[in-house]
């Protein structure tokens, strides 16, 4: 891991840690509303399940379920460093699992990656060019390299934005980045899909 990426991760974590629980809740609600508008018209959406202090997603998952969207959540496969997918019709099935991430362990409904039309992805840091910095294990980058067809929507708080994120050939750019302050759109794939 490059020193620059390590420093950017630390800076983003420190900035996010300064947010109060009230700010996290308010900013998450704004992000959720932006996402609901952005995801209008999609039938199958993959959404990460947040853990504290990430941008909350449980309200988004519930709202998409109410809308009739098939919600898919990732389950971390630590052994293979990959993600397997499960439909989540009921968020009460979630229990803390790998890395303390809530997952529907024991209540899985297998989902096919090819059915996913958009993916809502956690970000530790990001830049205005659509580059994303995750936690460093590469789970999402590997998944998105293998299944590049869904719209890629990264979410984070605006305080996690960096001037520039170093990217290599394994790093996947976001099509959209959503924060409480707005939406950053990348135009390289404009005209494709519903967004």
C-alpha positions as CSV (number, residue, x, y, z in Angstrom):
1,X,0.0,0.0,0.0
2,X,1.4,3.3,-1.0
3,X,2.3,5.9,1.7
4,X,0.0,8.4,0.0
5,X,-3.0,6.1,0.1
6,X,-2.3,5.3,3.8
7,X,-2.1,9.0,4.6
8,X,-5.3,9.7,2.7
9,X,-7.1,6.9,4.5
10,X,-5.9,8.3,7.9
11,X,-6.9,11.8,7.0
12,X,-10.4,10.7,5.8
13,X,-11.0,8.6,8.9
14,X,-9.9,11.5,11.2
15,X,-12.3,13.9,9.3
16,X,-15.2,11.5,9.6
17,X,-14.5,10.8,13.3
18,X,-15.0,14.6,14.0
19,X,-18.6,14.3,12.9
20,X,-21.2,14.0,15.7
21,X,-23.8,11.3,15.6
22,X,-26.4,14.0,14.9
23,X,-24.4,15.2,11.9
24,X,-23.9,11.6,10.6
25,X,-27.7,11.0,10.9
26,X,-28.6,14.3,9.2
27,X,-26.0,14.0,6.4
28,X,-27.0,10.3,5.9
29,X,-30.7,11.4,5.5
30,X,-29.7,13.9,2.8
31,X,-27.5,11.3,1.0
32,X,-30.4,8.8,1.2
33,X,-32.8,11.3,-0.5
34,X,-30.3,12.0,-3.3
35,X,-29.8,8.3,-3.8
36,X,-33.6,7.6,-4.0
37,X,-33.9,10.2,-6.7
38,X,-30.8,8.9,-8.6
39,X,-32.0,5.2,-8.3
40,X,-35.5,5.9,-9.6
41,X,-36.4,3.4,-12.3
42,X,-33.8,0.7,-11.3
43,X,-35.2,-2.8,-10.5
44,X,-32.2,-4.4,-8.8
45,X,-29.8,-2.4,-6.7
46,X,-26.8,-3.6,-4.6
47,X,-26.3,-1.5,-1.4
48,X,-23.6,-2.0,1.2
49,X,-24.9,-2.2,4.8
50,X,-23.1,0.6,6.7
51,X,-21.4,0.2,10.0
52,X,-20.7,3.1,12.3
53,X,-19.4,5.8,11.4
54,X,-20.1,5.3,7.7
55,X,-23.0,7.0,5.9
56,X,-26.0,5.1,7.0
57,X,-27.8,2.9,4.5
58,X,-30.5,1.0,6.4
59,X,-33.1,3.7,5.7
60,X,-32.2,3.6,2.0
61,X,-32.5,-0.2,1.9
62,X,-36.0,0.0,3.6
63,X,-37.1,2.8,1.2
64,X,-36.0,0.8,-1.8
65,X,-37.8,-2.3,-0.5
66,X,-41.0,-0.3,-0.1
67,X,-40.6,1.0,-3.6
68,X,-40.5,-2.6,-4.9
69,X,-36.8,-2.6,-5.8
70,X,-35.0,-5.9,-5.4
71,X,-32.2,-5.0,-2.9
72,X,-29.0,-7.0,-2.9
73,X,-26.4,-6.8,-0.2
74,X,-22.8,-8.0,-0.3
75,X,-21.5,-10.7,2.0
76,X,-17.7,-10.6,2.6
77,X,-15.9,-13.8,1.7
78,X,-12.7,-13.3,3.7
79,X,-11.0,-16.5,2.5
80,X,-11.3,-15.7,-1.2
81,X,-11.2,-11.9,-0.8
82,X,-14.5,-11.7,-2.7
83,X,-18.1,-10.7,-2.3
84,X,-21.1,-13.0,-2.6
85,X,-24.5,-11.5,-3.0
86,X,-27.9,-12.0,-1.2
87,X,-31.3,-10.4,-1.7
88,X,-32.4,-8.5,1.4
89,X,-36.2,-8.2,1.5
90,X,-36.1,-7.7,5.3
91,X,-33.3,-5.7,7.0
92,X,-34.2,-7.4,10.4
93,X,-32.2,-10.4,9.0
94,X,-28.9,-8.5,9.4
95,X,-26.4,-9.5,12.1
96,X,-22.9,-8.2,12.6
97,X,-20.4,-10.4,10.7
98,X,-17.0,-10.1,9.0
99,X,-15.3,-6.8,10.0
100,X,-18.4,-6.2,12.1
101,X,-20.4,-5.4,8.9
102,X,-24.1,-6.4,9.1
103,X,-24.9,-9.3,6.8
104,X,-27.9,-11.6,6.4
105,X,-26.0,-14.7,7.7
106,X,-28.4,-17.6,8.0
107,X,-31.1,-15.8,5.9
108,X,-29.3,-15.6,2.6
109,X,-31.3,-15.5,-0.7
110,X,-28.6,-15.9,-3.4
111,X,-28.5,-13.2,-6.0
112,X,-26.7,-13.1,-9.4
113,X,-24.2,-10.3,-10.0
114,X,-25.4,-10.0,-13.6
115,X,-28.9,-8.9,-12.4
116,X,-27.5,-5.9,-10.5
117,X,-28.1,-2.6,-12.3
118,X,-26.5,-0.2,-9.8
119,X,-24.2,-0.6,-6.9
120,X,-24.0,1.8,-3.9
121,X,-20.5,1.6,-2.6
122,X,-18.8,2.8,0.6
123,X,-15.8,5.1,0.3
124,X,-13.2,6.1,2.8
125,X,-12.0,9.0,0.6
126,X,-12.8,10.2,-2.9
127,X,-11.9,13.0,-5.4
128,X,-13.8,15.1,-7.9
129,X,-12.6,12.8,-10.8
130,X,-14.6,9.8,-9.5
131,X,-11.7,8.0,-7.9
132,X,-12.5,6.1,-4.7
133,X,-10.4,5.0,-1.8
134,X,-11.8,2.0,0.2
135,X,-10.4,0.3,3.2
136,X,-7.6,-1.3,1.3
137,X,-8.7,-4.9,0.9
138,X,-10.0,-4.5,-2.7
139,X,-13.3,-6.4,-2.3
140,X,-15.3,-3.9,-4.4
141,X,-12.6,-3.2,-7.0
142,X,-12.3,-7.0,-7.7
143,X,-16.1,-7.3,-7.9
144,X,-16.5,-4.3,-10.2
145,X,-13.6,-5.4,-12.5
146,X,-15.4,-8.8,-12.8
147,X,-18.9,-7.2,-13.2
148,X,-18.4,-3.8,-14.8
149,X,-21.9,-3.3,-16.1
150,X,-23.7,-1.8,-13.1
151,X,-23.8,2.0,-12.4
152,X,-21.2,2.6,-9.7
153,X,-22.4,5.1,-7.0
154,X,-19.9,5.9,-4.2
155,X,-21.3,7.6,-1.1
156,X,-19.4,9.4,1.7
157,X,-19.5,12.6,3.7
158,X,-18.1,15.7,2.0
159,X,-15.4,16.0,4.7
160,X,-13.9,12.8,3.2
161,X,-13.1,14.4,-0.2
162,X,-9.4,14.6,-1.1
163,X,-7.8,16.8,-3.7
164,X,-6.6,13.8,-5.6
165,X,-6.7,10.0,-5.1
166,X,-3.8,8.0,-6.7
167,X,-5.4,5.4,-8.9
168,X,-3.8,2.4,-10.6
169,X,-5.2,-0.1,-13.2
170,X,-7.0,-2.1,-10.5
171,X,-8.9,0.9,-9.1
172,X,-12.4,1.3,-10.5
173,X,-13.8,4.8,-10.9
174,X,-17.3,5.8,-9.7
175,X,-19.9,6.9,-12.2
176,X,-21.5,9.1,-9.4
177,X,-20.3,10.2,-6.0
178,X,-23.0,11.3,-3.6
179,X,-22.4,13.4,-0.5
180,X,-24.7,15.5,1.7
181,X,-23.5,18.5,-0.4
182,X,-24.4,17.2,-3.8
183,X,-23.7,14.7,-6.6
184,X,-20.5,14.5,-8.6
185,X,-21.3,13.0,-12.1
186,X,-18.7,11.4,-14.3
187,X,-19.6,11.9,-18.0
188,X,-17.5,9.2,-19.6
189,X,-20.5,6.9,-19.8
190,X,-23.2,9.5,-20.3
191,X,-26.3,8.3,-22.1
192,X,-26.2,4.7,-20.8
193,X,-28.8,3.4,-18.4
194,X,-31.4,5.2,-16.4
195,X,-29.2,7.8,-14.6
